[in-house]
């Protein structure tokens, strides 16, 4: 079966169980100092819990609130950070994406500049993203929506955008597809004023 034949839909699947959200994602980290310096001091996440790794008490388990109560955690020890890009492969994490307020886009770029951290900015059609790396080479995407879409309508907006994109024969979802989806669904979503960026596809390492 081709993956193109698998339907995209906001409808709930006929499955034996249903998740209710993301609780946390856990990453193998390097050391506490460098991890806290990036995730707390650069990205502004609150460090809300610190305890031993319950499966390996020689390591520390750090819990960060990503901003909405959802958590990202790290197993850290006495390991040096390695900022070189991580190797990809089946089962590995390609990147972590975190949302931030659109009105702070310029501030985010300034903060990364001041911290000496490189980044790329792309207009991804239906959202805008900035890509950088954490202290251990993991790709971090900082993304903001182009429209103020209510969270409880997000899935339906994306699924409708997908259908319109397919009908248009476009390679990827673009701003005009999302605008048409919002109009079709009768959602009056405010457009955010974002800086210009390179359009469409672009490589990240």
C-alpha positions, 0 to 999 in steps of 0.5 A, spaced: 500 500 500 502 506 498 503 511 503 499 516 499 493 511 499 492 512 507 487 518 508 489 524 512 483 526 516 481 529 523 476 524 524 478 519 530 481 512 528 478 506 529 483 503 534 483 499 540 485 505 544 486 513 544 492 517 547 489 524 550 496 528 549 503 528 549 506 527 556 513 527 555 519 526 551 526 523 554 532 525 551 539 522 552 543 528 554 550 530 556 551 534 562 546 538 567 550 545 566 550 545 559 543 542 558 540 547 563 544 553 560 540 551 553 533 549 555 532 554 561 537 560 559 536 560 552 529 557 550 526 560 557 523 553 559 522 552 567 526 547 570 520 543 574 523 537 577 530 534 578 531 527 581 535 521 579 534 516 573 530 511 576 533 506 572 540 508 573 541 512 579 548 514 577 544 519 572 540 525 573 533 526 570 531 533 568 524 535 567 523 542 563 516 545 562 516 547 555 510 552 556 504 549 556 505 544 561 507 538 557 514 536 559 521 534 555 526 531 560 533 529 559 538 523 562 544 527 564 551 525 567 558 527 567 558 527 559 561 532 555 557 536 550 558 534 543 555 540 538 556 536 532 550 534 528 547 527 530 547 522 525 540 520 523 537 513 522 531 509 523 528 510 530 532 516 531 530 523 533 530 528 527 528 534 531 524 537 536 519 542 535 517 548 540 512 553 539 513 560 541 509 567 540 509 570 533 510 577 536 517 574 539 520 572 533 525 577 532 527 577 539 528 569 538 533 571 533 536 576 537 537 572 543 540 566 538 545 571 535 547 574 542 548 567 544 553 565 538 548 560 536 547 559 528 540 558 525 536 558 519 529 561 518 524 558 513 517 560 511 514 553 511 508 555 507 503 554 513 507 556 519 514 559 520 520 556 523 527 557 525 532 551 526 538 551 531 542 546 535 542 544 542 548 543 546 549 536 543 547 537 536 540 535 536 536 539 531 531 544 535 525 547 531 522 554 534 516 554 530 510 559 530 503 559 526 501 564 521 494 564 523 491 564 530 488 558 530 484 555 536 488 549 539 481 545 539 480 546 531 487 545 529 487 538 527 481 540 522 484 546 519 490 541 518 486 536 515 482 541 511 488 544 508 491 537 506 485 536 502 485 543 499 493 542 497 492 535 494 486 538 490 491 543 487 496 538 486 501 542 490 507 539 493 506 542 500 501 545 504 502 553 502 499 559 505 493 560 500 491 552 502 490 554 509 487 561 508 482 557 504 481 551 509 480 557 514 474 560 510 471 553 508 471 552 516 468 559 517 474 560 522 476 567 523 483 567 525 488 573 525 494 573 521 500 574 524 505 579 522 512 575 521 519 577 518 520 575 511 524 568 510 526 563 505 520 560 502 518 552 502 523 547 502 530 547 505 535 543 508 537 542 515 542 538 518 
